[in-house]
Amino acid sequence: MSERHNTEMPFASPESTHWLDSIRWNDAGLVPAVAQDSESGQILMMAWMNRESLQETAATRTAVYFSRSRQRLWRKGESSGHTQRVISIRLDCDEDVILLSVEQLGGIACHTGRAHCFYRTLTGGVWETTDAVLRDPAEIYAEASDPEPVSSHTVMGQRVSGHSVMDQSTNKGGQGVEGKANE
Amino acid sequence: MSERHNTEMPFASPESTHWLDSIRWNDAGLVPAVAQDSESGQILMMAWMNRESLQETAATRTAVYFSRSRQRLWRKGESSGHTQRVISIRLDCDEDVILLSVEQLGGIACHTGRAHCFYRTLTGGVWETTDAVLRDPAEIYAEASDPEPVSSHTVMGQRVSGHSVMDQSTNKGGQGVEGKANE
């Protein structure tokens, strides 16, 4: 799955915007972006991008998403340190989905401390957790240079407290709100 | 990337619905579903699923999406013959994105005749086509057992005519309409 390009040059200069006009942004000005590990091929996560986040991603070769819950740019890794170095940016046939090939720093993309976000597998009508936590999120975010406000919050049916990551765990979802689930 | 499970059993019986309640459907009752080739790890496409399509997918182990443009179930391969045998169904940490591991029949997931839909790569501020057409879509859909109404339509800047696939090529997109881009 390895895909190598020149990793020094931006994919598009900050002044270049024509390529952004090809994209069919949704009513909220967003497109889904799938991040795939460039080495293993594992799907790490799916998040959303607005025009500004994609432009910054292309210019810096570092993944920047848009947090729907916080309505601001989400520089992946800004809290966790788990940034994503972008190897390639692809667009689908309908021009409304982005695919990033990335190098995942720290080998952990998910805010739960797992390698990727898709850690539950449907088995006999049950969502079974099939991927291990590689590192305690409390540890990951304790080292954060830019910690978020601390709170107590229920995540995945577990009550946890004492760190910000928990504020962002289940807010990406269905009803038009979203979050930086992986931060 | 190979991921093998028992390929005979459904992931959930048709009577089982509890697992569907865990999913955070959007306001339109949909979730994005990413399809990944179980052998190569290649990301084939992203489409949408409603509750019914996901339930059928789990019961039949064959990918069924929901066409936003046509507002009906889209049984992937119904026109092209390029069905997807589902190897596993995963859910992300926020319970609002589905990941399918699939075997792509015919080795072509995209309605353009390419292996996958992400055939354009951002290079120097331009979306460069980097993947070849493996088979002429006109051929693929000429063999369809269930052809759609024929029309002439502009696809990807090319005027083509004579087959239905063209009706569905660019309608998945941003403004809340969508289609079975791959059919």
Interface residues (C-beta under 8 A of the other chain):
Chain A: M1 M9 F11 A12 S13 S16 H18 W19 S22 I23 R24 W25 N26 D27 V31 P32 V34 Q36 S40 G41 Q42 I43 M45 M46 A58 S88 I89 R90 L91 D92 C93 D94 E95 D96 V97 L99 C110 H111 T112 R114 C117 F118 Y119 R120 T121 L122 T123 G124 G125 V126 W127 M156 S169 T170 N171 K172 G173 G174 Q175 G176 E178 G179 A181 N182
Chain B: M1 M9 F11 A12 S13 S16 H18 W19 S22 I23 R24 W25 N26 D27 V31 P32 V34 Q36 S40 G41 Q42 I43 M45 M46 A58 S88 I89 R90 L91 D92 C93 D94 E95 D96 V97 L99 C110 H111 T112 R114 C117 F118 Y119 R120 T121 L122 T123 G124 G125 V126 W127 M156 S169 T170 N171 K172 G173 G174 Q175 G176 E178 G179 A181 N182
